[in-house]
Amino acid sequence: MSEAPIPLVDLAAQHEEIAAEVDRGFARVMAASAYILGPEVAEFERDFAAHCGVAHCVGVGNGTDAIELMLRAADIGPGDEVLVPANTFIATALGVQRAGARPVPVDCDGWFLMDPRRIEERISPRARALLPVHLFGQMADMAAIGEIAARHGLWVFEDAAQAQGARRGGRGCGGHGAAAATSFYPGKNLGAYGDGGAVLTASAELASRLRRLRNWGSERKYHHPETGFNSRLDTLQAVVLAAKLRRLDAWNEARRRAAARYDERLAAIDGIELPKTLPGNEHVYHLYVVRVPRRDEVLARLAAAGIGAGVHYPTPLHLHGAMESLGYRRGDFPEAERAASEILSLPLHPHLTAAEQERVASCLARALAS
């Protein structure tokens, strides 16, 4: 009998751990029939803000909405430019475009993060903000980015969708810029049972504007002083997120232990470059990303062996058809392009066993040797 597949992420194991708590929460919401902006939403917003060390959390419909509304709350829109990493999921740039602004890519560094050394060459008179992405579970160099922003009078925002629970210099997401957008897509370290998102901020002014923007421009019923949107975190999703938030620190620690096991087992394999942690970061390993030669061949061999590896991301931001209007070409961001051809995400989640990791490592070694 063949061995069972090893998934990239095991959401079934997560659900099994919290199922009883979620069932009780769902029953409570259904009895009250408070499905939209119910008390569980406010409770989760308060607790997640406290976990991140900021004053305010505003739940929205998804992570892309979080980016768009965060920028709109700062009056960033048509005619403005927002600098983003060339190595990121396309939602970062789409959120900028949906706010009416133009995304401007910046090449990545050896940690796959926005390279502070490349930022100033991308700043034009139309630039209004820097939007680094905390990628794969660790934060960008926010001190260096903040210094550059201060010199040029720019806003600093954070895309924190892959760094829930991560810290840099002791501060969490939302504590380094004006605000941080995050996604609660199911596969995130803190994931819902569907779409969801939030904006974290220390600013009462931004938080108040965000609460209006997510709710048709209104803070009280039938009073709409500005144009807004319908983008609210569902109460049922808040129940799921609250249950997972209570376990987030333990789950992130389990991710770090799994990453350490990979580090130890994979170090002796020729042809593989292991993940690196930027000094000052507390990594939460949303993904365990290695570099390998002949990546697509290796990925195919792992898939044939039942190993659910993946690629995050196979196409740099500037080479997507959706970004064609920006006018960039292959070769414009060489580090992001090289990463896109070499990176490989191995299975990693809080419930991954040492035996499963041994099998992943053995299959990877055979794939590289062949």
Secondary structure as UniProt FT lines:
FT   HELIX           11..32
FT   HELIX           39..52
FT   STRAND          56..60
FT   HELIX           63..73
FT   TURN            74..75
FT   TURN            78..79
FT   STRAND          81..85
FT   HELIX           91..98
FT   TURN            99..100
FT   STRAND          102..106
FT   TURN            110..111
FT   HELIX           116..118
FT   HELIX           120..122
FT   TURN            125..126
FT   STRAND          127..130
FT   TURN            136..137
FT   HELIX           142..152
FT   STRAND          155..159
FT   TURN            161..162
FT   TURN            164..165
FT   STRAND          167..168
FT   TURN            169..170
FT   STRAND          171..172
FT   TURN            173..174
FT   STRAND          179..183
FT   TURN            186..187
FT   STRAND          197..201
FT   HELIX           204..213
FT   TURN            216..217
FT   TURN            221..222
FT   HELIX           235..266
FT   TURN            267..268
FT   TURN            270..271
FT   TURN            279..280
FT   STRAND          281..282
FT   STRAND          288..291
FT   TURN            293..294
FT   HELIX           295..304
FT   TURN            305..306
FT   HELIX           317..319
FT   HELIX           321..326
FT   TURN            330..331
FT   HELIX           334..342
FT   STRAND          343..346
FT   TURN            350..351
FT   HELIX           354..369
//
